[in-house]
Amino acid sequence: MLLDRNKLYSILLIACVAGYIWLYYSITSNVTENKSVEVCLIKHTTNIPCPSCGSTRSIISLTKGNFVEAFDLNPIGYIVALIMLIAPVWIIVDIILRNNSLFVCYQKIESHLKKTKYAIPLILLVIINWIWNITKGV
């Protein structure tokens, strides 16, 4: 899928805002403690956790300073938290400065990820994380 700058920035901002809203909802309603709400379609239909299951709880643990617990819940939470912190600020700076540095960075990362020497190890990491989620019973 080819994205232009405005589309990418819109998708990232919408995803970050949705993530912040979900995170706020999760923190204020104690969803993570009683685990009553499952939004993962894969887990809901198959009863098997997906590779990103536990990411919200991981980010909540990060906000509380529980870094080891966050990693144990799901290491992907670190990546999601980093994106949620950096992307909106980077987009705003790009808009103010009329720049496209985030878009250029995205294109470079995307081109690297298409290369087998990067794609296969990352795919293996996701599969290992998925197996870990299944064995933990996330």
N, C-alpha and C positions, 0 to 999 in steps of 0.2 A: 504494500500500500504506500503510495507516494503522498507525503504530507507536505503542505506548504507551511511557512512559518506561522501564520495566523491560526491555521487548523491545529497545529501541534500545541501552540500556546493555549488555545481555547480548551483543548482536551486535557492538558495538564492542569490548568486552573480549575476546571470543573471537577476533575478527579481529586485534586487537593481539597477543594471546598467540601465535596462529598465525604472525603476521608475525615476532615476536621469535624464535620457534623456527626458522622458515625462514631468517631472517637469521643466526642462530647457526650453523645447519647449513652455510649457504653460506660463511660466513667460515672456519669450522674445517676444512671439507673442500676448500677451494680450488675450489669448483664454478665460480666466476666466471672462473678462469684457464683451465681446460680446457674449459669450456662443455659438459660431458658430460650435464648434466641440464637438460631443457627441460620446464617445467611448464605452459607456455602451450598450451592446447588448440587455439587458433586457429593458432598457428605450427606446432604438431605435425601438424595435419591438412592445412593449406593451404600450409605452407612460407612463409607471409607473416606478418611480425610484427604483433602487435596494437598499439594505441596505448600500452599500458603495458609492452610488452616492454623490458627493460633497466632497469626500476625497481629491482629488487633490486641490480643492479650499481651503479646510481646511488646508492642508500642506502649501500652498502658504501664507495663513493668518498667520500661525505659523512662517514662515520665516520673515514675516514683523512685528512680535511681537504682532499681534492682536489675543490674546489667547481666548478671549470671542467669537469673530467672528468665529474663527476656530472651537470652540466647537459647536456653533450654526449651522455652515455649516454641520459638521458631526464629532461626537466624535471619530469615527473610524480613522479619520485622525491623531489623537494623537498616536494611536497604530502603524499605518503604518509608521509615521515619526520616532518613536522610533526604530522600526525594521530596517528602512533604515539607521539609524545612527549607531546602535549597531552591526548589523549582519556582515557588511563587515570588521569592525575592529576586531571583535571576530574571524572571519574566518582567517584573516591574522595572528593574534596572534597564533591561533591553528596550522596553517601551519608552521609558523616559529619555534614554540616550539615543533612541532610534537606531538600535543596533540589532544584530541577530546572532550574538555569540552563543546563546543556548541552542539555537537551531543548527548552527555549524557544528557544535559539540555533539548534538544528537546524531547528525549525519555521519560524523566520524565514528562514533560508537557503533552505529548501525552497520556501517561498512565493515568494521572489524568483526562484529558478531556474525557476519555472513561467512567469514572465513572458517574453514573446518578446524584449524588449530585452536581457535577460541570457542567455537560453537560446541564441539564435542565435550570438552571439559566442563563447560557451564551446564550443558544438558545432563551430564553425569552427576554434577553437584545437585541439580534439581531432583533427579531421580533418587539420589542418596537421601536428600532431605525428605522426600516423599515417603521412602521406606522408613525413615526415622519417625516421621509423624504417625505412620500406621502402627509401628511397634510401640510407640508411646501411648497410643490410643487417644490422640488429641481430640 
